[in-house]
Amino acid sequence: MRRVWTGLAAAVLLIGMAVPGSASAAVLFAQDFETGATTGWQLTGGGQWGISTDGTRVLRQSRAGATAARAAAGDAAWSGYTLSARMKPTSLSGPSSAAGIVARASGGDGYALVLRPGDRLELARLSAGQRTVLATATLSVRTARWYDLSLRADGAQLNATVTGPAGSATLTATDTTFAAGAIALTTERAAASFDDVTVDTLPPPRDTRPPSAPGRPELLDVTPTTATITWPAATDDVGVTGYLVYFGGQFYEDYFLRQVTTNAPVALPIAGNTGATYHFSVRALDAAGNMSGFGSRVNFPNPPSVPRVPGDTTPPTAPGAPVSSGSGTISWAPATDDTGVVEYHVVHAFNIDEVRVRAKVPGGVTTAAVSPGSLPNTVWVIAYDAAWNATRGPSVTLTTPPPGR
């Protein structure tokens, strides 16, 4: 199983990573009636609409007998939005009376959120003179009390909330009849006051789709202490904003190294890890903080500790098989090379899944200490010349742990 190691510094970096917040809604329409005029409202249905005062100025429909009074405003092209208003019923008599707000309104059609006598809230579709109740809820409904109404129309999803002196209630429904429409304030055989009418756009949906995994990194250069890589870019439906680069010296390791904004070549530290082979892999980020899976790894040997001198292409001969002295050291027969062996790596495989370089010794040295390790203990030696051409010698399995275990 791959283990991801980040450490405290990496954890802090990831937690503090700058991820833009979700975009907020914009106000399409706002009316508090403080101008004292009903300009912009279309008043229909036989109601008696006018500006009145109730602490502040309000729009009041005072003809309780009007069968379907409406004050409409806005744009018929509005589709996804939230309509909010404050409403005070002043007359609700009989089971057919109601007062409330209408989203995606057109003529007498639309989605209506209304208060009815008998402590009933109702979300209904009004279409061609027919009422279809989509959802109901119970909440204390009283006249001469203010209620906050909110109706959100998002595609086919309708979400409504009503809050009054005795608490709040929510209603939800799904309907595809009306895709767009203006707004309206409505009364049905009732009278009511309205204030603080607003229409807000819906914030963009949160991006939840992660980018694709980046391609396998390409190793451009290796020094004794650094490696330079690039990689094929990831893709995303919105856009990739960064990459997280990981490094490891064992197959199960992925240490977080660095966050970068592009896949341009980047030089990364590799010194201090004792793995016999190293690897890099990359994950992609988008603006919402979605993270891709790991891309494929690029693997390469733990490099010599001396700078590389290019030009030579002939590798050394193989060093001899390690021989244990019984005192925690091993020795081997030297390798030969046309330009000279500059370094030996003593590799130790133990604990089933640990493969580490236990020592890097100069080319003139053919002994090294092997730290204790549990069975099996397999050891081999790699010879390097100045151009970093390498040859591995035979491996030897130690049948007992090194002394000191």
Secondary structure, 3 states (H helix, E strand, C coil): CCCCECHHHHHHHHHCCCCCCCCCCCEEEEECCCCCCCCCCEEECCCCEEEEECCCEEEEECCCCCCCEEEEECCCCCCCEEEEEEEEEEEECCCCCEEEEEEEEECCEEEEEEEECCCEEEEEEEECCEEEEEEEEECCCCCCCCEEEEEEEECCEEEEEEEECCEEEEEEEECCCCCCCEEEEEEECEEEEEEEEEEEECCCCCCCCCCCCCCCCEEEEECCCEEEEECCCCCCCCCEEEEEEEEECCCCCCEEEEEECCCCCEEEECCCCCECEEEEEEEEEECCCCECCCCCCEEEECCCCCCCCCCCCCCCCCCCCCEECCCCEEECCCCCCCCCEEEEEEEEEECCCEEEEEEEEECCCCEEECCCCCCCEEEEEEEEECCCCEEECCCEEECCCCCCC
